[in-house]
Amino acid sequence: MDYFNAFWVGGLICALVQILLDKTKLMPGRVMVLLVCTGAILGAVGIYQPLIDFAGAGASVPLLGFGNTLWKGLKKAIDQDGFIGLFTGGFTACAAGISAALIFSYLASWVFKPKMKE
């Protein structure tokens, strides 16, 4: 049942974002920023964590989950370090995921020999 919940929640998020992209004139970069900010706001309000508990990776993998992770790291760092945590919390919470994305994409570029679009 966990896989099913992850599938339909993640699919619903992706479908809603695709509708947003198709029906508005928002550029993809702006939609990505909107998703990260929305995830942080939903995490701050306390709505997003129950969704992650219910759907697992279906809710934590999309950009909404990244915003929520930033918020959790920020909150933890502010509680521990005070004002300076405002500047360090997001970096420490997401450092492993961002580093892995950079390293694996670099390794993939060696294997697949990327080319410029014509």
C-alpha positions as CSV (number, residue, x, y, z in Angstrom):
1,M,0.0,0.0,0.0
2,D,3.0,2.3,0.6
3,Y,4.0,2.1,-3.0
4,F,0.5,2.8,-4.2
5,N,0.2,5.9,-2.0
6,A,3.6,7.2,-3.1
7,F,2.6,6.6,-6.7
8,W,-0.7,8.4,-6.7
9,V,0.4,11.3,-4.5
10,G,3.5,11.9,-6.6
11,G,1.5,11.6,-9.8
12,L,-1.1,14.0,-8.5
13,I,1.6,16.6,-7.7
14,C,3.2,16.2,-11.1
15,A,-0.1,16.4,-12.9
16,L,-1.1,19.6,-11.0
17,V,2.3,21.1,-11.9
18,Q,1.9,20.1,-15.6
19,I,-1.6,21.7,-15.6
20,L,-0.1,24.9,-14.1
21,L,2.6,24.9,-16.8
22,D,0.1,24.3,-19.6
23,K,-2.6,26.8,-18.5
24,T,-0.4,29.7,-17.4
25,K,2.3,31.7,-19.0
26,L,4.7,31.0,-16.2
27,M,8.2,29.9,-17.2
28,P,9.4,26.6,-15.8
29,G,12.0,28.3,-13.6
30,R,9.4,30.3,-11.9
31,V,7.2,27.3,-11.4
32,M,10.2,25.5,-9.8
33,V,10.7,28.4,-7.4
34,L,7.0,28.5,-6.6
35,L,7.1,24.8,-5.7
36,V,10.1,25.1,-3.4
37,C,8.6,28.1,-1.7
38,T,5.2,26.4,-1.4
39,G,6.9,23.3,0.1
40,A,8.7,25.5,2.7
41,I,5.4,27.3,3.6
42,L,3.4,24.1,3.9
43,G,6.2,22.7,6.1
44,A,6.2,25.8,8.3
45,V,2.5,25.6,8.7
46,G,2.7,21.8,9.6
47,I,0.7,20.5,6.6
48,Y,3.4,18.9,4.5
49,Q,5.0,16.5,7.1
50,P,1.7,14.4,7.5
51,L,1.6,14.1,3.7
52,I,5.2,12.8,3.7
53,D,4.3,10.4,6.5
54,F,1.4,9.1,4.3
55,A,3.0,9.1,0.9
56,G,6.7,8.7,1.6
57,A,8.8,9.3,-1.5
58,G,5.7,10.4,-3.5
59,A,5.7,13.6,-1.4
60,S,9.4,14.0,-0.4
61,V,11.0,13.6,-3.9
62,P,9.2,16.4,-5.8
63,L,10.3,20.0,-5.4
64,L,7.7,20.6,-2.7
65,G,9.6,18.1,-0.6
66,F,12.9,20.0,-1.2
67,G,11.3,23.1,0.1
68,N,10.0,21.2,3.1
69,T,13.5,19.9,3.8
70,L,15.0,23.4,3.5
71,W,12.4,24.6,6.1
72,K,13.2,21.7,8.5
73,G,16.9,22.3,8.3
74,L,16.4,26.0,8.8
75,K,14.2,25.5,11.8
76,K,16.6,23.1,13.4
77,A,19.6,25.4,12.8
78,I,17.8,28.4,14.2
79,D,16.8,26.4,17.3
80,Q,20.4,25.3,17.9
81,D,22.5,28.3,16.7
82,G,20.2,31.2,16.9
83,F,20.3,33.9,14.2
84,I,23.3,32.4,12.4
85,G,21.2,29.3,11.8
86,L,19.1,31.4,9.4
87,F,22.1,31.3,7.0
88,T,23.4,27.8,7.6
89,G,20.3,25.7,8.1
90,G,19.2,25.2,4.5
91,F,22.7,24.3,3.4
92,T,23.3,21.7,6.0
93,A,19.9,20.0,5.5
94,C,20.3,19.6,1.7
95,A,24.1,19.3,1.3
96,A,24.1,15.6,0.8
97,G,21.3,15.5,-1.8
98,I,22.7,18.4,-3.8
99,S,26.3,17.0,-3.7
100,A,25.0,13.6,-4.9
101,A,23.1,15.2,-7.7
102,L,26.2,17.1,-8.8
103,I,28.6,14.1,-8.5
104,F,26.3,11.6,-10.3
105,S,25.4,14.1,-13.1
106,Y,29.1,14.7,-13.7
107,L,29.8,10.9,-13.8
108,A,26.9,10.5,-16.2
109,S,28.3,13.1,-18.5
110,W,31.5,11.0,-18.7
111,V,29.5,7.9,-19.6
112,F,27.0,9.4,-22.1
113,K,29.1,12.1,-23.7
114,P,26.6,15.0,-23.8
115,K,26.1,17.1,-26.9
116,M,24.7,20.6,-27.4
117,K,21.3,20.9,-28.9
118,E,21.2,22.1,-32.5
